[in-house]
Amino acid sequence: MNVLDELRKEAALRGRYERNKFTFMLGGVVVISLLLVSIAMGVYNTSEAAQLDLSGPRYAGVRDQVVQNKALSTYPSSGTFDQQSFDDFYKAYDQHVQAMQQVNGYDPAAVNNDSFNLIAPTATPSQ
């Protein structure tokens, strides 16, 4: 009888698992997603990427003071569709490509305001 009681207990446990399999999987997905998000946020905050992000609410006053240096020529969004417009586009495109090729992406200086053609704001963000 001892073996029969063990089989009944095992069947009861297995039945409980089968009935709640979706709930267990859903809980596992939530736990895994929270773990991955916390790892991603940790990497984001420990790297210097968080300092480049001006979308945070504490940077609302500074956001309007950032001025972009428009040294590179821009291409108009409307106009005639002829060979001259193609030549102008390729000229502007080549200027942008040359400017990007001059930046070494592995250099820490590549993420300063000069490389993004930004002028540093005069006010500091409020904490």
Order of alpha helices (4+ residues) and beta strands (2+ residues): alpha-alpha-alpha-alpha-beta-alpha-beta
